[in-house]
Amino acid sequence: MRRGELLALKWDRVDLNNKTITINKRVVKATLGTDRYLQNGTKNTKERRIAISDDLYRTSSNIKKYNKWKKKQTSMTIRI
């Protein structure tokens, strides 16, 4: 996975059931200056899928579970 593709990765592109990641976007540097922007497509413009290792699967699953738990905890917080 290329750096720009990793920076553009969102959870909806991670399929934990099938242990795959779909790559279809990337972050690229603007021609002038230091700005970066999101671009559809990969370097060769083709969407592709890569397999997730068992270690990455476990880590991703734990992160996703934690995020759900944290969101639930935050929504139960009473704001004054």
DSSP file (Angstrom, degrees, kcal/mol; ACC not computed):
  #  RESIDUE AA STRUCTURE BP1 BP2  ACC     N-H-->O    O-->H-N    N-H-->O    O-->H-N    TCO  KAPPA ALPHA  PHI   PSI    X-CA   Y-CA   Z-CA
    1    1 A M              0   0    0      0, 0.0     2,-0.1     0, 0.0     0, 0.0   0.000 360.0 360.0 360.0 132.2    0.0    0.0    0.0
    2    2 A R     >  -     0   0    0      1,-0.1     4,-2.3     4,-0.0     3,-0.3  -0.450 360.0-114.0 -80.4 154.9    1.4    3.4   -1.0
    3    3 A R  H  > S+     0   0    0      1,-0.2     4,-2.3     2,-0.2     5,-0.2   0.901 115.8  50.2 -55.8 -47.1    1.6    6.2    1.6
    4    4 A G  H  > S+     0   0    0      1,-0.2    23,-1.3     2,-0.2     4,-1.1   0.839 110.5  50.9 -63.0 -33.5   -0.9    8.4   -0.2
    5    5 A E  H  4 S+     0   0    0     -3,-0.3     4,-0.5    21,-0.2    -1,-0.2   0.889 109.4  50.1 -70.4 -39.5   -3.4    5.5   -0.3
    6    6 A L  H >< S+     0   0    0     -4,-2.3     3,-1.0     1,-0.2    -2,-0.2   0.899 108.4  52.5 -64.6 -41.1   -2.9    4.8    3.4
    7    7 A L  H 3< S+     0   0    0     -4,-2.3    -1,-0.2     1,-0.2    -2,-0.2   0.794 111.2  47.7 -65.1 -28.0   -3.6    8.5    4.2
    8    8 A A  T 3< S+     0   0    0     -4,-1.1    -1,-0.2    17,-0.2    -2,-0.2   0.483  85.5 122.2 -90.4  -3.6   -6.8    8.4    2.2
    9    9 A L    <   -     0   0    0     -3,-1.0     2,-0.3    -4,-0.5    14,-0.1  -0.366  39.1-173.6 -68.6 134.9   -8.1    5.2    3.8
   10   10 A K    >   -     0   0    0     -2,-0.1     3,-1.8     1,-0.0     4,-0.3  -0.859  37.7-108.8-122.6 159.5  -11.5    5.2    5.5
   11   11 A W  G >  S+     0   0    0     -2,-0.3     3,-1.7     1,-0.3    -1,-0.0   0.796 113.4  66.9 -60.4 -29.7  -13.2    2.5    7.6
   12   12 A D  G 3  S+     0   0    0      1,-0.3    -1,-0.3     3,-0.1    -3,-0.0   0.641  97.6  55.1 -69.5 -10.2  -15.8    1.9    4.9
   13   13 A R  G <  S+     0   0    0     -3,-1.8     9,-2.5     8,-0.0     2,-0.6   0.483  90.6  87.1 -95.3  -6.3  -13.0    0.6    2.7
   14   14 A V  E <   -A   21   0A   0     -3,-1.7     2,-0.8    -4,-0.3     7,-0.2  -0.865  59.2-167.4 -99.8 117.6  -11.9   -2.0    5.3
   15   15 A D  E  >> +A   20   0A   0      5,-3.0     5,-2.1    -2,-0.6     4,-0.7  -0.846   9.7 176.6-106.4  95.9  -13.9   -5.3    5.1
   16   16 A L  T  45S+     0   0    0     -2,-0.8    -1,-0.2     1,-0.2    45,-0.1   0.799  77.0  61.3 -71.8 -27.5  -13.1   -7.2    8.2
   17   17 A N  T  45S+     0   0    0      1,-0.2    -1,-0.2     3,-0.1    -2,-0.0   0.902 118.5  27.5 -64.2 -40.6  -15.5  -10.1    7.3
   18   18 A N  T  45S-     0   0    0     -3,-0.2    -1,-0.2     2,-0.1    -2,-0.2   0.391 107.1-124.5-101.1   1.4  -13.5  -10.9    4.2
   19   19 A K  T  <5 +     0   0    0     -4,-0.7    33,-2.6     1,-0.2     2,-0.3   0.925  67.2 124.1  54.3  51.3  -10.2   -9.6    5.5
   20   20 A T  E   < -AB  15  51A   0     -5,-2.1    -5,-3.0    31,-0.3     2,-0.4  -0.951  51.2-148.1-136.8 158.0   -9.6   -7.2    2.6
   21   21 A I  E     -AB  14  50A   0     29,-2.4    29,-2.4    -2,-0.3     2,-0.6  -0.996  15.8-145.1-122.7 130.6   -9.0   -3.5    2.1
   22   22 A T  E     - B   0  49A   0     -9,-2.5     2,-0.6    -2,-0.4    27,-0.2  -0.865  11.1-156.0 -98.1 124.3  -10.3   -1.8   -1.1
   23   23 A I  E     + B   0  48A   0     25,-3.5    25,-1.9    -2,-0.6    19,-0.2  -0.882  38.3 135.2-101.8 120.2   -8.0    0.9   -2.4
   24   24 A N        +     0   0    0     -2,-0.6    17,-3.3    23,-0.2     2,-0.3   0.325  59.7  46.1-146.2   6.2   -9.7    3.6   -4.5
   25   25 A K  E     -C   40   0B   0     15,-0.3     2,-0.3   -20,-0.1    15,-0.2  -0.947  54.9-171.1-144.3 164.5   -8.4    7.0   -3.4
   26   26 A R  E     -C   39   0B   0     13,-2.2    13,-3.2    -2,-0.3     2,-0.5  -0.990  25.6-120.6-153.8 156.8   -5.1    8.6   -2.6
   27   27 A V  E     -C   38   0B   0    -23,-1.3     2,-0.3    -2,-0.3    11,-0.2  -0.884  36.9-173.7 -97.9 128.6   -3.8   11.8   -1.1
   28   28 A V  E     -C   37   0B   0      9,-2.7     9,-2.4    -2,-0.5     2,-0.3  -0.884  25.0-112.9-124.9 155.7   -1.5   13.7   -3.5
   29   29 A K  E     -C   36   0B   0     -2,-0.3     7,-0.3     7,-0.2     6,-0.1  -0.668  37.3-111.1 -86.0 138.3    0.7   16.8   -3.2
   30   30 A A        -     0   0    0      5,-3.2    -1,-0.1    -2,-0.3     6,-0.0  -0.308  24.9-116.8 -64.1 152.4   -0.3   19.9   -5.2
   31   31 A T  S    S+     0   0    0      1,-0.1     2,-0.4     3,-0.0    -1,-0.1   0.889 102.3  37.3 -59.9 -40.8    1.9   20.8   -8.1
   32   32 A L  S    S-     0   0    0      3,-0.0     3,-0.4     0, 0.0    -2,-0.1  -0.918 116.2  -3.8-114.1 140.4    2.8   24.1   -6.5
   33   33 A G  S    S-     0   0    0     -2,-0.4    -4,-0.0     1,-0.2     0, 0.0  -0.348  94.5 -67.5  82.9-162.3    3.3   24.6   -2.7
   34   34 A T  S    S+     0   0    0     -2,-0.1    -1,-0.2    -5,-0.1    -3,-0.0   0.292  83.4 127.2-115.3   7.4    2.9   22.1    0.0
   35   35 A D        -     0   0    0     -3,-0.4    -5,-3.2    -6,-0.1     2,-0.3  -0.301  41.1-157.4 -66.9 151.0   -0.9   21.6   -0.1
   36   36 A R  E     -C   29   0B   0     -7,-0.3     2,-0.3    -9,-0.0    -7,-0.2  -0.930  10.0-175.5-125.9 152.7   -2.3   18.1   -0.3
   37   37 A Y  E     -C   28   0B   0     -9,-2.4    -9,-2.7    -2,-0.3     2,-0.4  -0.978  29.7-102.5-147.2 159.7   -5.7   17.0   -1.6
   38   38 A L  E     -C   27   0B   0     -2,-0.3     2,-0.4   -11,-0.2   -11,-0.2  -0.664  36.3-170.2 -85.7 134.0   -7.8   13.8   -2.0
   39   39 A Q  E     -C   26   0B   0    -13,-3.2   -13,-2.2    -2,-0.4     2,-0.1  -0.985  22.0-122.0-128.2 135.1   -7.9   12.3   -5.4
   40   40 A N  E    S+C   25   0B   0     -2,-0.4   -15,-0.3   -15,-0.2     5,-0.0  -0.462  77.3  29.2 -69.6 145.9  -10.1    9.4   -6.7
   41   41 A G  S    S-     0   0    0    -17,-3.3   -17,-0.2    -2,-0.1    -2,-0.1  -0.003  84.0 -91.0  91.2 162.0   -8.3    6.5   -8.1
   42   42 A T    >   -     0   0    0    -19,-0.2     3,-1.6   -17,-0.1   -16,-0.1  -0.288  55.2 -77.3 -97.7-172.8   -4.9    4.9   -7.4
   43   43 A K  T 3  S+     0   0    0      1,-0.3   -17,-0.0    -2,-0.1    -1,-0.0   0.884 138.9  33.9 -56.9 -39.9   -1.6    5.7   -9.1
   44   44 A N  T 3  S-     0   0    0      2,-0.2    -1,-0.3     0, 0.0     3,-0.1   0.227 115.8-116.1-100.3  15.0   -2.6    3.6  -12.1
   45   45 A T  S <  S+     0   0    0     -3,-1.6     2,-0.4     1,-0.2    -2,-0.1   0.427  76.5 121.4  69.6   4.0   -6.3    4.7  -11.7
   46   46 A K        -     0   0    0     -5,-0.1    -2,-0.2     1,-0.0    -1,-0.2  -0.826  62.4-127.9-101.4 134.7   -7.5    1.1  -11.0
   47   47 A E        -     0   0    0     -2,-0.4     2,-0.3    -3,-0.1   -23,-0.2  -0.519  36.3-179.4 -69.8 143.1   -9.3    0.1   -7.8
   48   48 A R  E     -B   23   0A   0    -25,-1.9   -25,-3.5    -2,-0.2     2,-0.4  -0.972  22.6-136.2-144.8 161.2   -7.7   -2.9   -6.1
   49   49 A R  E     -B   22   0A   0     -2,-0.3     2,-0.4   -27,-0.2   -27,-0.2  -0.938  15.6-167.0-118.4 139.9   -8.1   -5.1   -3.1
   50   50 A I  E     -B   21   0A   0    -29,-2.4   -29,-2.4    -2,-0.4     2,-0.1  -0.945  24.9-111.6-124.4 150.5   -5.4   -6.2   -0.7
   51   51 A A  E     -B   20   0A   0     -2,-0.4     2,-0.5   -31,-0.2   -31,-0.3  -0.472  24.1-131.6 -78.6 148.2   -5.5   -9.0    1.9
   52   52 A I        -     0   0    0    -33,-2.6    -1,-0.0   -34,-0.1     2,-0.0  -0.867  21.7-127.7 -99.2 130.6   -5.3   -8.1    5.6
   53   53 A S     >  -     0   0    0     -2,-0.5     4,-2.5     1,-0.1     5,-0.2  -0.275  25.7-108.0 -69.3 163.4   -2.9  -10.2    7.7
   54   54 A D  H  > S+     0   0    0      2,-0.2     4,-2.4     1,-0.2     5,-0.2   0.889 120.5  51.1 -61.1 -39.6   -4.1  -11.9   10.9
   55   55 A D  H  > S+     0   0    0      2,-0.2     4,-2.4     1,-0.2    -1,-0.2   0.929 112.1  45.6 -63.5 -45.4   -2.2   -9.4   13.0
   56   56 A L  H  > S+     0   0    0      2,-0.2     4,-2.9     1,-0.2     5,-0.2   0.872 110.9  54.8 -66.4 -36.0   -3.7   -6.4   11.2
   57   57 A Y  H  X S+     0   0    0     -4,-2.5     4,-2.6     2,-0.2    -2,-0.2   0.945 110.5  45.0 -60.3 -49.1   -7.2   -8.0   11.4
   58   58 A R  H  X S+     0   0    0     -4,-2.4     4,-2.3     2,-0.2    -2,-0.2   0.927 115.7  46.8 -61.9 -45.6   -6.9   -8.4   15.2
   59   59 A T  H  X S+     0   0    0     -4,-2.4     4,-2.3     2,-0.2    -2,-0.2   0.934 114.0  47.1 -62.9 -47.2   -5.6   -4.8   15.6
   60   60 A S  H  X S+     0   0    0     -4,-2.9     4,-2.6     1,-0.2    -1,-0.2   0.896 111.2  51.9 -62.7 -41.5   -8.3   -3.3   13.3
   61   61 A S  H  X S+     0   0    0     -4,-2.6     4,-2.4    -5,-0.2    -1,-0.2   0.921 110.9  47.9 -61.3 -43.9  -11.1   -5.3   15.0
   62   62 A N  H  X S+     0   0    0     -4,-2.3     4,-2.5     2,-0.2    -2,-0.2   0.898 111.9  49.3 -64.7 -40.9   -9.9   -4.0   18.4
   63   63 A I  H  X S+     0   0    0     -4,-2.3     4,-2.7     2,-0.2    -2,-0.2   0.923 111.8  48.7 -63.7 -44.1   -9.7   -0.4   17.2
   64   64 A K  H  X S+     0   0    0     -4,-2.6     4,-2.1     2,-0.2    -2,-0.2   0.910 112.1  48.5 -64.0 -42.0  -13.2   -0.6   15.7
   65   65 A K  H  X S+     0   0    0     -4,-2.4     4,-2.4     2,-0.2    -1,-0.2   0.912 112.2  49.5 -62.8 -42.9  -14.6   -2.1   18.9
   66   66 A Y  H  X S+     0   0    0     -4,-2.5     4,-3.2     1,-0.2     5,-0.2   0.921 109.1  51.9 -62.9 -44.1  -12.9    0.6   21.0
   67   67 A N  H  X S+     0   0    0     -4,-2.7     4,-2.3     1,-0.2    -1,-0.2   0.897 110.7  48.0 -60.4 -41.1  -14.3    3.4   18.7
   68   68 A K  H  X S+     0   0    0     -4,-2.1     4,-2.2     2,-0.2    -1,-0.2   0.924 113.6  47.4 -64.3 -43.9  -17.8    2.0   19.0
   69   69 A W  H  X S+     0   0    0     -4,-2.4     4,-2.5     2,-0.2    -2,-0.2   0.928 112.6  48.8 -62.2 -46.0  -17.4    1.8   22.8
   70   70 A K  H  X S+     0   0    0     -4,-3.2     4,-2.5     1,-0.2    -1,-0.2   0.893 110.5  50.8 -62.9 -40.6  -16.0    5.3   23.0
   71   71 A K  H  X S+     0   0    0     -4,-2.3     4,-2.1    -5,-0.2    -1,-0.2   0.907 111.1  48.8 -63.6 -40.8  -18.8    6.7   20.9
   72   72 A K  H  X S+     0   0    0     -4,-2.2     4,-1.1     2,-0.2    -2,-0.2   0.911 111.6  49.1 -64.8 -42.7  -21.3    5.0   23.1
   73   73 A Q  H  X S+     0   0    0     -4,-2.5     4,-0.5     1,-0.2     3,-0.4   0.903 111.2  49.9 -63.3 -41.8  -19.6    6.4   26.3
   74   74 A T  H >< S+     0   0    0     -4,-2.5     3,-0.9     1,-0.2    -1,-0.2   0.877 108.3  52.4 -66.1 -38.1  -19.6    9.9   24.8
   75   75 A S  H 3< S+     0   0    0     -4,-2.1    -1,-0.2     1,-0.2    -2,-0.2   0.744 107.2  53.5 -72.1 -20.7  -23.2    9.8   23.8
   76   76 A M  H 3< S+     0   0    0     -4,-1.1    -1,-0.2    -3,-0.4     2,-0.2   0.551  84.0 110.1 -88.1  -8.0  -24.1    8.8   27.4
   77   77 A T    <<  -     0   0    0     -3,-0.9     2,-0.6    -4,-0.5    -3,-0.0  -0.485  69.3-131.5 -69.7 133.4  -22.3   11.8   28.9
   78   78 A I        -     0   0    0     -2,-0.2     2,-0.4     2,-0.0    -1,-0.1  -0.762  19.5-153.8 -88.4 123.5  -24.6   14.4   30.4
   79   79 A R              0   0    0     -2,-0.6     0, 0.0     1,-0.1     0, 0.0  -0.824 360.0 360.0 -99.8 135.3  -23.7   17.9   29.2
   80   80 A I              0   0    0     -2,-0.4    -1,-0.1     0, 0.0    -2,-0.0   0.363 360.0 360.0-113.3 360.0  -24.6   20.9   31.4
